[in-house]
Amino acid sequence: MIAFLPFLVVALALLGAVHWYVWRRLVRDVTAAGGPARRVGTAVVVALPLLSVAALASGRAGAPFLFQQVVAWPGFLWLAVLLYLVLALAVGEAVRPLLARWLARRAAAAPAAAPVPVPAPAPVPVPERTAEAEPKAEAEPKAETETETETETETEAEAEAKTGDVVERTVASEVSRRLFVARVVGGAAAAAAAGTVANGAYGVLRGPRVKRVTVPLAKLPRAAHGYRIAVVSDIHLGPILGRAHSQRIVDAINATQPDLIAVVGDLVDGTVENLGPAAEPLARLRARHGSFFVTGNHEYFSGADAWVDHVRELGMRPLRNERLEIPAGFDLAGVDDVAGESEGRGPDFARALGDRDRSRTAVLLAHQPVVIDDAVAHGVDLQLSGHTHGGQLWPGNFLAELANPTVAGLERYGDTQLYVSRGAGAWGPPVRVGAPSDITVVQLASKQA
């Protein structure tokens, strides 16, 4: 726990900094100080990350399942919205000065308002001089000087007033432009993030699509040519994805009429007590040679032994570092996930594959692609994995590439081929962007056919 503390502090600091940036751009820059909109926006930006932390921590903390369900939807969805909101606002930082400059040029090019004509003052009649008035002639220049001074003072005051009006209008115009730019960029960013997340959530809740991949294997006997394995991984039953999600997956798999079904880990995010009813539809999986299961890392967060027993009750056969011969003429092996090492139940390749006949084709079920080197060393022909989700949320695929040899699809490592499914569910936010969920029908092809 102490070793984990620095990471926790950094993560919380980063979360706070990101939310401050979002608050600045979407609340402070577009609302009036002290106004109701500012207060409501601030409250929302404070509440949402608290819900996200609650959603992330409630399952591990053993909170009541109802509470987990209540906080999961807003908390996890906000994390997805936050990701694309920050990306959109970052793009907006480049757009912001360009839009402001264009508005300034447009304002400068607009014709100035026509000056309001000021009527000339009416002439003051000058009385005719008389002989009696001649002695006062000396006082007239003084009166004229006072009049001229008063006129100049009035003119200067009018000029200052006009200058002040111009300055005020210029400042008001500048403030108005900044507010307009902030609202346009912020609104566009919010719309882009919301639209992206909505589309990604629809893809998850609609259910996975079926993919078909043909894998030629050199040692596969002619009798196994065309053999179909339905591969499904990362179903992630939990507080968001429940029984309806399971039923969609079962219906999609059974419609393919596979010869064998392989569930390659991360079935659940929760206990058997909470999620047992959600997993019940899996008892209706149908395949000629049965359904098989290996653990993923999330099973070890949820009580792996209890789930292995429950999966067996649902009619699936767990493969825990063991191997069996498939009647079609190849070996099927499965190993525990590497996360099980903390409980003394990690992958044991020697036990699963050590004494087998290497002239036979071997298909390995292993949740994480990172064990491919062990598969190569033990002469595996085909490894079927999941775990990566294909990155799930773009640009997460670039991060997934740093931790996994293959993020999605089929690749070759020496004489071993590795197929990685993107998974049928989603962890955290029920959203996928750039990595659609899938169930893959892997059709084996014999080179002797």
FENFEN-V51862 format. One record per pair of residues at least 12 apart in sequence whose C-alpha atoms are under 6 Angstrom apart, sorted by the first residue. I is the first residue (numbers start at 1). J is the second residue. If there is no record, write none. Layout:
BEGIN
i: <I/I>
j: <J/J>
END
This chain:
BEGIN
i: <26/27/30/51/51/52/52/55/55/55/69/76/76/77/81/84/85/85/88/89/92/200/200/200/201/201/208/208/208/209/210/210/210/211/212/212/212/213/214/214/214/215/215/216/216/216/217/218/219/220/220/222/222/222/224/225/225/225/226/226/226/227/227/228/228/228/228/229/229/229/229/229/230/230/230/230/231/231/231/232/232/233/233/233/233/233/234/234/234/234/234/235/235/235/236/236/236/236/236/237/237/238/238/242/243/247/250/254/258/259/259/259/260/260/260/261/262/262/263/264/264/264/265/265/265/265/266/266/270/271/283/283/291/292/292/292/293/293/294/294/295/295/296/296/297/297/319/320/320/321/321/321/321/322/322/323/330/330/330/331/332/332/332/333/334/334/335/335/362/362/363/363/364/365/365/366/367/367/368/368/369/370/376/380/381/382/382/382/383/384/385/386/386/388/389/389/390/390/390/390/392/392/393/393/394/394/408/408/408/422/423/423/424/424>
j: <186/41/183/71/75/75/76/71/72/75/239/428/429/429/193/193/189/193/189/189/185/431/432/433/430/431/424/437/438/438/438/439/440/440/440/441/442/442/442/443/444/444/445/444/445/446/446/447/361/361/446/446/448/449/328/444/445/446/443/444/445/443/444/258/259/442/443/258/260/261/441/442/258/261/440/441/262/439/440/263/439/263/264/265/386/423/266/267/423/424/425/267/424/425/266/267/268/269/425/268/269/269/270/278/278/281/285/286/287/287/288/289/287/289/290/291/291/292/293/293/294/367/294/295/296/367/296/298/302/302/314/315/316/316/317/318/317/318/318/319/336/337/337/367/337/339/334/335/336/334/335/348/352/334/352/352/360/361/362/362/362/363/364/364/364/365/347/366/380/381/382/383/383/383/384/385/385/386/385/387/385/404/416/416/416/416/417/418/418/419/420/420/421/407/422/423/407/408/422/435/432/435/432/433/433/434/420/421/422/437/437/438/437/438>
END
